Amino acid sequence: MIDITKDIQPLTTFRNNSVKFMRRLKKTRSPIILTVNGKPEAVVQSASEYQRLLDLAAAADANEGIRQGLTELGHGKGRPASEFLDEMRAKHGIPR
């Protein structure tokens, strides 16, 4: 839950105290809403929390999951399904 006394801050305050806010982001894992002229303009959050949200989105959205899978494949991650299935059959004694 957002604490409006701590989690909504003017951009100027964030800019002038960025080190303090970065420590707080790591400690609380809670995002900070930055305002300009009193209106919300941006959200700052830790990289790990952002990754967690991406993972949740991927789990909820098949298209995003496929996109992430193709990206990982492009980076050399993963292996052919036939290789995985052969390994599972051998590990669990499942005949072909």
C-alpha positions in Angstrom: 0.0 0.0 0.0 1.2 3.5 -0.8 2.0 5.9 2.1 1.2 9.3 0.6 3.5 11.0 3.2 6.5 9.0 2.0 5.8 7.5 -1.4 4.6 10.6 -3.2 7.4 13.1 -3.6 8.2 16.2 -5.7 10.7 15.5 -8.5 12.9 18.2 -7.0 13.1 16.5 -3.6 14.0 13.2 -5.3 16.7 14.9 -7.4 18.2 16.6 -4.4 18.1 13.5 -2.2 18.5 10.7 -4.8 21.0 8.7 -2.7 18.6 8.6 0.3 15.7 7.6 -1.9 17.7 4.9 -3.6 18.6 3.4 -0.2 14.9 3.5 0.7 13.9 1.8 -2.6 16.2 -1.1 -1.8 15.1 -1.4 1.8 11.3 -1.0 1.4 10.9 -2.3 -2.2 8.0 0.2 -2.4 7.8 2.5 -5.5 8.0 6.3 -5.2 5.6 8.4 -7.2 7.3 11.6 -8.4 5.2 14.8 -9.0 5.8 17.8 -11.1 3.7 20.9 -10.1 1.7 18.6 -7.8 0.7 16.1 -10.5 2.0 12.5 -10.7 4.4 12.2 -13.6 6.6 9.2 -13.0 7.1 6.2 -10.8 10.5 5.1 -9.6 11.1 1.6 -8.3 14.0 -0.8 -7.6 15.2 -2.9 -10.5 14.3 -6.1 -8.7 10.7 -5.0 -8.1 10.5 -4.0 -11.7 11.7 -7.4 -12.8 9.2 -9.0 -10.5 6.4 -7.0 -12.2 7.6 -8.1 -15.6 7.6 -11.7 -14.5 4.0 -11.3 -13.2 3.0 -9.7 -16.4 4.6 -12.5 -18.4 2.8 -15.1 -16.4 -0.5 -13.3 -16.9 -0.1 -12.5 -20.5 0.8 -15.4 -22.9 2.0 -13.0 -25.6 4.5 -11.4 -23.2 5.6 -14.8 -22.1 6.3 -15.8 -25.7 8.1 -12.6 -26.4 10.4 -13.1 -23.4 11.0 -16.7 -24.4 12.0 -15.6 -27.9 14.3 -13.0 -26.4 15.9 -15.5 -24.1 16.3 -17.9 -27.1 18.0 -15.1 -29.0 20.5 -14.8 -26.1 21.3 -18.5 -26.3 19.2 -19.5 -23.3 17.0 -22.6 -23.5 17.3 -25.9 -25.3 15.2 -27.9 -27.8 12.0 -29.5 -26.3 13.0 -32.9 -27.7 16.2 -32.7 -25.6 14.3 -31.8 -22.5 11.7 -34.5 -23.0 14.4 -37.2 -23.6 16.0 -36.2 -20.3 12.7 -36.4 -18.5 11.9 -39.8 -19.9 15.3 -41.1 -18.9 15.1 -39.6 -15.4 11.6 -41.0 -14.7 11.9 -44.2 -16.7 9.1 -43.3 -19.1 9.2 -45.3 -22.3 8.9 -43.6 -25.6 
